[in-house]
Amino acid sequence: MSEKPSTPALSDNERLKGASNLLRGTIAADLHDGLTGGFNGDNFQLIRFHGMYQQDDRDERAERAEQKLEPLINMMLRCRLPGGVITPEQWLGIEEFAAQNTLYGSIRLTTRQTFQFHGVLKPKLKQMHQLLNRLGLDSIATAGDVNRNVLCTSNPVESELHFQAYEWAKKISEHLLPKTRAYAEVWLDGEKRETTDQEPILGPTYLPRKFKTTVVIPPLNDVDIHANDLNFVAISDNGRLVGFNVLVGGGLAMTHGDKSTYPRRASEFGYIPVEHTLAFAEAIVATQRDWGNRSNRKNAKTKYTLERVGVDVFKAEVEKRTGIAFEPIRSYAFNERGDRFGWVKGIDNKWHLTLFIENGRLLDYPDRSLKTGMAEIARIHKGDFRLTANQNLIIAGVPTKDKARIEKLARQHGLINDGVSLQRKASMACVAFPTCPLAMAEAERFLPQFVTKVEDIMNGHGLGNDEIILRVTGCPNGCGRAMLAEIGLVGKAVGRYNLYLGGDRAGNRIPRMYRENIPENEILEIIDSTTGRWAKERHGDESYGDFVVRAGIVKPVIDSARDFHD
């Protein structure tokens, strides 16, 4: 008699979630532990479901160890901000908190279309959450094994369509939120009670892994749909949103040296009328909840579920759960990805100013007072602010009478700089050192000077009016979306990166590794030689990524699940 195959053991994160009393753990008690600046045991992981990561300043780690001191433990908090829309009043509240209650004093705009506080010490945590609550904000489900902050195209021109899409981003976010009262009880002193919480969508142990959702308006792929588990591509008729094309299973994270991990493009499932949006969002999340890998977290994302069971099988299960069949995909196309900088006028006759914020870091520097400038603008602005998925910021809904005054303030504080190159605007990095515990190499602190060197190379080849989508991440976890860049640098060790080439301008192609574990000087030599050829051999306005593929410098990644590591 053959033995029954053994069931793989669940990962410890599954035990942790199941034993957490629906994400409460002992966080509330841990807040009163003055012996450490951090959280103990399971709480280290559980605070992520409340929107926080425990970090320490890695620049100071060795010195503090020599002094027999605990690392400088602090928290990073990520706000929930569907579609990236925030009011001037809310902005002023977070600006004041960052200035007075964080180690670094900055506001960090993220690739997830929200903001982060870095360097919040444990005694300030309740104050921070209660401030967010007073402002009408929270940090629920911006980390952990849940649906994260829902992105939405930051399109300020087609204002009516953008408003409709943004409203759906908010609805999806609210619908997929955890229902547990843990956040209110721990941080807002909500009424304590015996838990009878139910999690009808996420389940008592939540999702197998993080889950990312977008609402995107073609032709602008500013949210990088192929980096996300679930994407709703807006389909309009005479400026009215009528439905969505649904794409599932994108994701960029991987692990160095592990060929069972890889980036993957999202798969087209079909079209749905707009009134079925929440039903399909719920069914897709629930299918991943039930079918995702809970034994191996490295293969727990939706992309691996689709590869294991097949796209058609997953899609059929979603149709079964909704009782509605997908319709054929409606025609759509993406032809650009970056933000539209400067002033644009919307169809509502209001103006929208997109500001370039390098690496998303809003701080007062000696030569430009970015954070102060934004506060001054917030005090007079009557519209809203929109944070983009490319770490930039839009001052939206400006009446013509206020346009000159806002531009004057932006220029006075260095928020507008006409000398910023197209290349710098097309470059992006994750945070990495000194605060991210996963960082293997520099990213945010490395990028500005690296871009200057790339600019010199481009100018030397007569390419000063061109741009290459360039992204740097400190590790292979994917936060800086380097695996959808034309040139992607993924940190391997301090001062060394894996170099990827061959993504495309619209964000539809994954680049391939060209060189492994190389220092900056070698990367620059490769960029010099390949851009030199691009300048001489390109066809018309052919992009760099398309050129290196056509010229045979790299093979295109056709199917990331099968040939990415070849």
MOVENSUL-V18840 format. One record per pair of residues at least 24 apart in sequence whose C-alpha atoms are under 8 Angstrom apart, sorted by the first residue. I is the first residue (numbers start at 1). J is the second residue. Records with the same first field share a line. If there is no record, write none. Layout:
# MOVENSUL-V18840
I->J / J
This chain:
# MOVENSUL-V18840
8->295
9->295
10->294 / 295 / 296
11->294 / 295 / 296 / 297
14->205 / 208 / 294
16->42
17->46 / 204 / 205 / 206
18->204 / 205
20->46
21->195
22->180 / 182 / 197 / 204 / 205
23->49 / 180 / 182
24->182 / 183 / 186
27->186
28->186
31->122 / 123
36->70
37->72 / 73 / 74 / 121 / 122
38->73 / 74 / 122
45->144
46->144
48->141 / 142 / 143 / 144
49->140 / 141 / 142 / 143 / 144 / 145 / 146
50->139 / 140 / 141 / 142 / 143 / 183
51->77 / 78 / 79 / 139 / 140 / 141 / 142 / 143 / 144
52->76 / 77 / 78 / 139 / 142 / 143
53->77
55->435 / 436 / 437
56->434 / 435 / 436 / 437
57->434 / 435
58->433 / 434 / 435 / 437
59->433 / 434
73->121
74->118 / 119 / 120 / 121 / 122
75->118 / 119 / 120 / 121 / 122
76->116 / 117 / 118 / 119 / 120
77->116 / 117 / 118 / 120 / 139
78->114 / 115 / 116 / 117 / 139 / 142 / 143
79->114 / 115 / 116 / 137 / 138 / 139 / 140 / 142
80->114 / 137 / 138 / 139 / 140 / 141 / 142 / 149
81->113 / 114 / 137 / 149 / 150
82->113 / 114 / 149 / 150 / 151 / 152 / 166 / 169 / 170 / 173
83->113 / 150 / 151 / 152 / 153 / 154 / 166 / 169 / 170 / 386 / 387
84->113 / 114 / 151 / 152 / 154 / 386 / 387 / 388
85->384 / 385 / 386 / 387
86->384 / 385 / 386 / 387
87->383 / 384 / 385
88->378 / 379 / 381 / 382 / 383 / 384 / 385
89->135 / 378 / 379
90->135 / 136
91->375 / 378
92->375 / 378 / 379
93->131 / 135
94->132
95->371 / 375
97->128
105->363
106->361 / 362 / 363 / 371
107->361 / 362 / 363 / 371
108->360 / 361 / 362
109->359 / 360 / 361 / 362 / 387 / 391 / 392
110->360 / 389 / 390 / 391
111->388 / 389 / 390 / 391 / 430 / 479 / 480
112->149 / 150 / 151 / 388 / 389
113->149 / 151 / 387 / 388 / 389 / 390 / 391
114->149 / 387 / 388
118->435
126->187 / 188
129->187 / 188
130->187 / 188
133->188
140->177 / 178 / 183
141->177 / 178
143->210
144->209 / 210
145->206 / 207 / 208 / 209 / 210 / 211
146->177 / 178 / 202 / 206 / 207 / 209 / 210 / 211
147->173 / 176 / 177 / 210 / 211 / 212 / 213
148->210 / 211 / 212 / 213
149->173 / 212 / 213
150->212 / 213 / 214 / 215
151->213 / 214 / 215 / 216 / 223 / 389
152->214 / 215 / 216 / 217 / 223
153->215 / 216 / 217 / 220 / 221 / 222 / 223 / 388
154->222 / 386 / 387 / 388
155->217
156->344 / 345 / 346 / 352 / 396
157->344 / 345 / 346 / 347 / 352
158->239 / 346 / 347
159->346 / 347 / 348
160->239 / 240
161->236 / 239 / 240 / 241
162->217
164->241
165->215 / 216 / 217 / 234 / 241
166->215
168->215
169->214 / 215
171->278
172->278 / 281
175->278 / 282
176->201 / 202 / 282
178->202
201->282 / 285 / 286
202->285 / 286 / 289
203->289
206->289
207->288 / 289 / 292
208->288 / 289 / 292 / 293 / 294 / 297 / 300 / 301
209->297 / 300 / 301
210->301
211->301 / 302
218->332 / 333 / 334
219->332 / 333 / 334 / 335 / 336
220->334 / 335 / 336 / 337 / 338
221->334 / 335 / 336 / 337 / 338 / 506 / 507
222->336 / 337 / 338 / 339 / 388 / 389 / 390
223->337 / 389 / 390
224->337 / 484 / 507
225->250 / 266 / 507
226->250 / 251 / 252 / 264 / 265 / 266 / 484 / 507 / 508
227->251 / 252 / 264 / 265 / 266 / 481 / 484
228->266
229->266 / 301 / 302 / 303
230->266 / 281
235->330 / 332
241->274
242->273 / 274
243->271 / 272 / 273 / 274 / 275
244->271 / 272 / 273 / 274 / 277
245->269 / 270 / 271 / 272 / 329 / 330
246->270 / 271 / 272
248->302 / 303
249->302 / 303 / 304 / 306
250->302 / 303
251->301 / 303
252->477 / 478 / 481 / 483
253->476 / 477 / 478
254->298 / 476 / 477 / 478
255->298 / 476 / 477
256->476 / 492
259->565
260->299
261->298 / 299
262->560 / 561 / 564 / 565
263->483 / 510 / 560 / 561 / 564
264->303 / 510 / 559 / 560 / 561
265->508 / 509 / 510 / 560
266->303
267->311
268->329
269->315 / 326 / 329
270->326 / 327 / 328 / 329 / 330
271->326 / 327 / 328 / 329 / 330
272->326 / 327
279->322
280->318 / 322
283->318 / 321 / 322
284->318
287->314 / 317 / 318
307->561
334->506
335->505 / 506
336->505 / 506
337->505 / 506 / 507
338->390 / 426
339->388 / 390 / 392
349->399
350->397 / 398 / 399 / 400
351->396 / 397 / 398 / 399 / 400 / 403
352->394 / 395 / 396 / 397 / 398
353->394 / 395 / 396
354->392 / 393 / 394 / 395
355->392 / 393 / 394 / 395 / 415 / 416
356->392 / 393 / 415 / 416 / 425
357->391 / 392 / 393 / 415
358->391 / 392 / 425 / 428 / 448
359->391 / 428 / 429 / 430 / 431 / 444
360->391 / 392
367->414
368->413 / 414 / 415
369->413 / 414
370->413 / 414 / 415
372->413
373->409 / 410 / 412 / 413 / 414 / 415
374->410
376->409
377->406 / 409 / 410
381->406
390->428
391->428
421->455 / 464
422->465 / 466 / 467
423->451 / 455 / 466 / 467 / 468 / 469
424->448 / 451
426->467 / 468 / 469 / 470
427->451 / 468 / 469 / 470 / 471
428->470 / 471 / 472 / 480
429->471 / 472 / 473 / 480
430->472 / 473 / 474 / 479 / 480
431->473 / 474
432->473 / 474 / 475
433->474
438->474 / 475
439->474 / 475 / 491
440->474 / 475 / 491 / 492 / 493 / 494
441->473 / 474 / 475 / 491 / 492 / 493 / 494 / 495 / 496 / 497
442->473 / 474 / 491 / 494 / 495
443->472 / 473 / 474 / 491
444->472
447->472
453->524
454->524 / 527
457->527 / 528
458->528 / 531
461->531 / 532 / 535
462->535
463->535
468->543 / 544 / 545
469->505
483->510 / 511
484->508 / 509 / 510 / 511
485->510 / 511
486->511 / 544 / 545
487->511 / 545
492->517
493->517
495->519 / 520
496->520
499->523
501->545 / 548 / 554
502->544 / 545 / 546 / 548 / 549 / 554 / 555 / 556
503->545 / 546
504->543 / 544 / 545 / 546
505->543 / 545
509->556 / 557 / 558
510->556 / 557 / 560
511->556 / 557
512->554 / 555 / 556 / 557 / 564
514->554
